[in-house]
Amino acid sequence: MKLLEDRIRKEGKVIGTDIVKVDSFLNHQMDPELLDQMAEEFARLFKDAGITRVLTIEASGIAIAVLTALHLHVPAVFAKKSVSSNIGDDYYTARVHSFTHHTDHDVILSKNYLSKEDTVLLIDDFLATGEAIDGLTALCKEAGAKVGGVGICVEKAFQEGGRQLREKGYHVESLASIASIQDGVIRFTEE
């Protein structure tokens, strides 16, 4: 998606050799018009997948998941990173490693919001090693739900997550795919 790539070029900040900071428009401060255009593109890409629910992990993926669900006319739900007193005792759980935060945590999702009748679109802001999406697919598997697709805002194609998900047979669509980061310069896959 050229619009997103242009915004990454203009405002993205490179940290080291594998981090792209896009917090001025995607995952801290958010540009609602850009997010809506991204959500519209996800809805177009997955319109024929029979999606009944959009699923993400808190917190960075929530906004784009909600907007995508709005365009698909289905509910959005997110896996929580901690058990709260109002979720009850009946939930699915999966262990997830955060590439960005260098932490492991259990994510949970109430069994009220995911079932074997669902075809799920998984949404996340970044795809690096794929562990967040692996956690979401584990929740779907536990529920008996079908994964109808994986929508990623920014994929770091130089890391193994996207390749591994595609090898497992998942339909993965990334709106921006970074081929490399060298000397502070971001190069996208189609360049």
C-alpha positions as CSV (number, residue, x, y, z in Angstrom):
1,M,0.0,0.0,0.0
2,K,1.9,3.0,-1.3
3,L,0.2,5.4,1.1
4,L,1.5,3.5,4.1
5,E,4.9,3.0,2.6
6,D,5.2,6.8,1.9
7,R,4.2,7.6,5.5
8,I,6.8,5.1,6.8
9,R,9.5,6.7,4.6
10,K,8.4,10.2,5.8
11,E,7.9,9.6,9.5
12,G,9.3,6.2,10.4
13,K,12.4,6.1,12.6
14,V,14.9,3.3,12.3
15,I,16.3,2.0,15.6
16,G,19.2,-0.4,15.1
17,T,18.9,-2.9,12.3
18,D,15.4,-4.4,12.9
19,I,13.1,-1.8,14.6
20,V,11.0,0.7,12.7
21,K,9.2,3.2,14.9
22,V,5.9,4.4,13.5
23,D,4.4,5.7,16.7
24,S,3.6,9.1,15.2
25,F,0.8,7.7,13.1
26,L,0.2,3.9,13.7
27,N,0.7,2.6,17.2
28,H,0.9,5.4,19.8
29,Q,-0.5,8.5,18.1
30,M,-2.9,7.3,15.4
31,D,-3.9,8.9,12.2
32,P,-7.6,7.8,11.9
33,E,-7.9,8.6,8.2
34,L,-4.8,6.5,7.3
35,L,-6.0,3.7,9.6
36,D,-9.4,3.8,7.9
37,Q,-7.9,3.6,4.4
38,M,-5.8,0.6,5.7
39,A,-8.8,-1.1,7.1
40,E,-10.7,-0.6,3.9
41,E,-7.8,-2.3,2.1
42,F,-7.9,-5.2,4.5
43,A,-11.6,-5.5,4.0
44,R,-11.1,-5.6,0.2
45,L,-8.4,-8.2,0.5
46,F,-10.4,-10.5,2.7
47,K,-14.0,-9.8,1.4
48,D,-14.4,-13.3,0.0
49,A,-12.9,-15.2,3.0
50,G,-16.2,-15.6,4.9
51,I,-14.9,-13.6,7.9
52,T,-17.2,-13.6,10.9
53,R,-14.9,-12.0,13.4
54,V,-11.7,-9.9,13.5
55,L,-9.2,-10.8,16.2
56,T,-6.1,-9.0,17.5
57,I,-3.9,-8.7,20.7
58,E,-4.1,-5.6,22.8
59,A,-3.1,-2.9,22.4
60,S,-1.5,-1.7,19.1
61,G,-3.7,-3.8,16.8
62,I,-7.0,-2.8,18.4
63,A,-7.7,0.4,16.3
64,I,-7.0,-1.2,12.9
65,A,-8.9,-4.4,13.9
66,V,-12.0,-2.4,14.9
67,L,-11.9,-0.3,11.7
68,T,-11.4,-3.5,9.6
69,A,-14.3,-5.2,11.4
70,L,-16.5,-2.1,10.7
71,H,-15.7,-2.4,7.0
72,L,-16.4,-6.1,7.0
73,H,-19.6,-5.7,9.2
74,V,-18.4,-8.2,11.8
75,P,-17.4,-7.9,15.5
76,A,-13.9,-7.2,16.5
77,V,-12.4,-8.9,19.6
78,F,-9.0,-8.7,21.2
79,A,-7.0,-11.1,23.3
80,K,-6.1,-9.5,26.7
81,K,-2.6,-9.7,28.2
82,S,-3.9,-10.2,31.7
83,V,-6.8,-11.7,33.4
84,S,-9.3,-9.2,34.7
85,S,-12.0,-9.7,37.3
86,N,-14.8,-9.3,34.8
87,I,-13.7,-11.9,32.3
88,G,-14.6,-14.9,34.4
89,D,-13.0,-18.3,34.5
90,D,-14.0,-19.6,31.0
91,Y,-11.4,-18.4,28.5
92,Y,-8.9,-19.6,26.0
93,T,-5.2,-18.9,26.7
94,A,-2.0,-18.9,24.7
95,R,1.6,-18.0,25.5
96,V,3.1,-15.2,23.4
97,H,6.6,-13.7,23.1
98,S,6.8,-10.0,22.3
99,F,9.6,-9.2,19.9
100,T,9.4,-5.5,20.7
101,H,9.1,-5.8,24.5
102,H,11.3,-8.9,24.9
103,T,8.7,-10.4,27.3
104,D,6.5,-13.5,27.4
105,H,2.9,-13.3,28.5
106,D,-0.2,-15.3,28.4
107,V,-3.0,-13.8,26.3
108,I,-6.6,-14.7,27.1
109,L,-9.9,-14.5,25.3
110,S,-13.3,-15.2,26.7
111,K,-14.9,-18.3,25.3
112,N,-18.0,-16.1,24.7
113,Y,-16.4,-14.4,21.8
114,L,-14.8,-17.2,19.7
115,S,-16.3,-20.5,18.6
116,K,-16.0,-23.3,16.1
117,E,-18.6,-21.4,13.9
118,D,-16.2,-18.5,13.4
119,T,-13.9,-17.7,10.5
120,V,-11.4,-15.3,11.8
121,L,-9.3,-12.5,10.3
122,L,-6.2,-12.0,12.5
123,I,-4.9,-8.4,12.5
124,D,-1.7,-7.0,13.9
125,D,0.3,-3.8,13.4
126,F,3.7,-5.6,12.9
127,L,4.9,-9.0,11.8
128,A,8.5,-9.9,12.7
129,T,9.0,-13.4,14.1
130,G,5.3,-14.3,14.0
131,E,4.9,-15.2,17.6
132,A,1.9,-12.8,18.2
133,I,0.1,-14.3,15.3
134,D,1.1,-17.8,16.5
135,G,-0.6,-17.0,19.8
136,L,-3.8,-15.9,18.0
137,T,-3.8,-19.0,15.8
138,A,-3.5,-21.1,19.0
139,L,-6.5,-19.4,20.5
140,C,-8.4,-20.1,17.3
141,K,-7.3,-23.7,17.3
142,E,-8.4,-24.1,20.9
143,A,-11.8,-22.7,20.0
144,G,-12.1,-24.8,16.9
145,A,-12.4,-21.6,14.8
146,K,-11.0,-21.3,11.3
147,V,-8.3,-18.7,10.4
148,G,-9.6,-17.1,7.2
149,G,-6.6,-14.8,6.9
150,V,-3.9,-12.7,8.5
151,G,-3.7,-9.0,7.9
152,I,-0.5,-7.2,8.8
153,C,0.1,-3.4,8.6
154,V,3.9,-3.6,8.4
155,E,5.8,-6.9,7.8
156,K,9.5,-7.1,8.3
157,A,10.1,-9.6,5.5
158,F,13.7,-9.9,6.4
159,Q,12.6,-11.8,9.5
160,E,11.1,-15.3,9.4
161,G,7.5,-14.7,10.6
162,G,5.7,-14.1,7.4
163,R,7.5,-16.9,5.5
164,Q,6.7,-19.4,8.3
165,L,3.0,-18.4,8.4
166,R,2.7,-18.7,4.6
167,E,4.5,-22.1,4.7
168,K,1.8,-23.2,7.2
169,G,-0.8,-22.4,4.6
170,Y,-2.1,-19.1,6.0
171,H,-3.3,-16.4,3.6
172,V,-1.1,-13.4,4.8
173,E,-1.5,-9.9,3.4
174,S,0.8,-7.1,4.5
175,L,0.1,-3.5,3.5
176,A,3.8,-2.6,3.7
177,S,6.6,-5.2,3.5
178,I,10.1,-4.1,4.5
179,A,12.8,-6.1,2.7
180,S,15.7,-4.6,4.6
181,I,17.0,-1.8,6.9
182,Q,20.5,-0.8,6.1
183,D,22.3,2.3,7.4
184,G,19.0,3.8,8.6
185,V,17.3,3.3,5.2
186,I,14.2,1.3,4.8
187,R,13.8,-0.7,1.6
188,F,10.4,-2.2,0.7
189,T,10.1,-5.6,-1.0
190,E,8.8,-4.3,-4.4
191,E,11.7,-1.8,-4.8
